[in-house]
Amino acid sequence: MCHNVFADFKCTEQEAPTIESIKLSPITKKWVHIDDVSINTENMLTAWLNDQVFFSINIKNKHWYLCVVNADLRTIEILDSFGPRQDLSLVTATLVGLKIYLDISVQELGSQPNRWRDNKVTTWLVKNEVDMPMQEDDSSCGLFTLKFMECWTGFSLRPTFTQEDIINFRLKLAAILVHSPLNKVEESPGSGSNEEQ
């Protein structure tokens, strides 16, 4: 018998009023500003408070793209920096696995998740999103996929970005990883140590 971990994912009594405040606030109210990233009410409502599930899918260890399961719209959106996907077999396999997981979750919970009208994800409309930034090299698909996750509102990319932005993001991501408080390498450039190894 599986133990129920879902309670760990729920907002506490202290956190619940924050969510209600976000839902009732003006669309442009800023809630988060960290480094150069700002998140307003519109971002919160579309990216965090609606029911979207993001799957990054890899093709033979050579290419990454994003599959978004949008429960509100009952659609599956494909965001690919190489253009529309012709072969959807990996998406189909992912959806079959998700359907099995959802069926088990419904059995364990005894009911459908709050805002999901149904869990028949294998029957939902699959849409190739065609108005996407396209990569111009052979090595940036993973970075595009990360940015698609960050900027997808459920309807469009906001803000949109270019290959040049992704080149800059590649460098920024390297710096973020080196300077992360989770980085255990004491001799990293951001640690204050100037010793060479």
URURNOR-V816902 format. One record per residue. N is the residue number from 0. RES is the residue in three letters. PHI is phi in radians with two decimals (NA if undefined). Layout:
N | RES | PHI
N | RES | PHI
This chain:
0 | MET | NA
1 | CYS | -1.36
2 | HIS | -1.47
3 | ASN | -1.58
4 | VAL | -1.69
5 | PHE | -1.12
6 | ALA | -1.08
7 | ASP | -1.12
8 | PHE | -1.59
9 | LYS | -1.44
10 | CYS | -1.13
11 | THR | -1.33
12 | GLU | -1.07
13 | GLN | -1.33
14 | GLU | -1.50
15 | ALA | -0.98
16 | PRO | -1.08
17 | THR | -1.09
18 | ILE | -1.12
19 | GLU | -1.10
20 | SER | -1.08
21 | ILE | -1.06
22 | LYS | -1.08
23 | LEU | -1.71
24 | SER | -1.51
25 | PRO | -1.02
26 | ILE | -1.07
27 | THR | -1.68
28 | LYS | -1.07
29 | LYS | -1.49
30 | TRP | -1.93
31 | VAL | -2.42
32 | HIS | -2.51
33 | ILE | -2.24
34 | ASP | 0.93
35 | ASP | -1.83
36 | VAL | -1.92
37 | SER | -2.06
38 | ILE | -2.23
39 | ASN | -1.83
40 | THR | -1.02
41 | GLU | -1.01
42 | ASN | -1.06
43 | MET | -1.06
44 | LEU | -1.15
45 | THR | -1.50
46 | ALA | -1.72
47 | TRP | -1.99
48 | LEU | -1.80
49 | ASN | -1.86
50 | ASP | -1.73
51 | GLN | -2.04
52 | VAL | -2.11
53 | PHE | -1.78
54 | PHE | -2.15
55 | SER | -1.55
56 | ILE | -2.03
57 | ASN | -1.95
58 | ILE | -1.80
59 | LYS | 0.84
60 | ASN | 0.99
61 | LYS | -2.18
62 | HIS | -2.65
63 | TRP | -1.90
64 | TYR | -2.55
65 | LEU | -1.95
66 | CYS | -2.07
67 | VAL | -1.96
68 | VAL | -1.61
69 | ASN | -1.87
70 | ALA | -1.18
71 | ASP | -1.09
72 | LEU | -1.64
73 | ARG | 0.96
74 | THR | -2.31
75 | ILE | -2.06
76 | GLU | -1.86
77 | ILE | -1.86
78 | LEU | -2.05
79 | ASP | -2.31
80 | SER | -1.29
81 | PHE | -1.73
82 | GLY | 1.89
83 | PRO | -1.01
84 | ARG | -1.35
85 | GLN | -1.58
86 | ASP | -1.63
87 | LEU | -1.81
88 | SER | -1.11
89 | LEU | -1.20
90 | VAL | -1.11
91 | THR | -1.04
92 | ALA | -1.10
93 | THR | -1.10
94 | LEU | -1.18
95 | VAL | -1.10
96 | GLY | -1.10
97 | LEU | -1.10
98 | LYS | -1.06
99 | ILE | -1.07
100 | TYR | -1.06
101 | LEU | -1.09
102 | ASP | -1.05
103 | ILE | -1.12
104 | SER | -1.09
105 | VAL | -1.11
106 | GLN | -1.07
107 | GLU | -1.20
108 | LEU | -1.35
109 | GLY | 1.46
110 | SER | -2.77
111 | GLN | -1.24
112 | PRO | -0.94
113 | ASN | -0.63
114 | ARG | -1.80
115 | TRP | -1.49
116 | ARG | -1.18
117 | ASP | -2.74
118 | ASN | -2.05
119 | LYS | -1.53
120 | VAL | -1.05
121 | THR | -1.26
122 | THR | -1.80
123 | TRP | -1.29
124 | LEU | -1.11
125 | VAL | -1.75
126 | LYS | -2.11
127 | ASN | -1.43
128 | GLU | -1.33
129 | VAL | -1.70
130 | ASP | -1.61
131 | MET | -2.02
132 | PRO | -1.12
133 | MET | -1.88
134 | GLN | -1.33
135 | GLU | -1.98
136 | ASP | -2.33
137 | ASP | -1.87
138 | SER | -2.34
139 | SER | -1.85
140 | CYS | -1.04
141 | GLY | -1.14
142 | LEU | -1.21
143 | PHE | -1.05
144 | THR | -1.08
145 | LEU | -1.07
146 | LYS | -1.20
147 | PHE | -1.02
148 | MET | -1.08
149 | GLU | -1.21
150 | CYS | -1.81
151 | TRP | -1.29
152 | THR | -1.62
153 | GLY | 1.85
154 | PHE | -2.36
155 | SER | -2.80
156 | LEU | -1.58
157 | ARG | -2.45
158 | PRO | -1.35
159 | THR | -1.47
160 | PHE | -2.62
161 | THR | -2.18
162 | GLN | -1.02
163 | GLU | -1.07
164 | ASP | -1.08
165 | ILE | -1.18
166 | ILE | -1.06
167 | ASN | -1.13
168 | PHE | -1.11
169 | ARG | -1.00
170 | LEU | -1.17
171 | LYS | -1.06
172 | LEU | -1.10
173 | ALA | -1.05
174 | ALA | -1.14
175 | ILE | -1.05
176 | LEU | -1.13
177 | VAL | -1.13
178 | HIS | -1.56
179 | SER | -1.09
180 | PRO | -1.11
181 | LEU | -1.44
182 | ASN | -1.24
183 | LYS | -1.59
184 | VAL | -1.38
185 | GLU | -1.27
186 | GLU | -1.59
187 | SER | -1.20
188 | PRO | -0.95
189 | GLY | -1.51
190 | SER | -1.47
191 | GLY | 1.65
192 | SER | -1.54
193 | ASN | -1.84
194 | GLU | -1.27
195 | GLU | -1.57
196 | GLN | -1.78
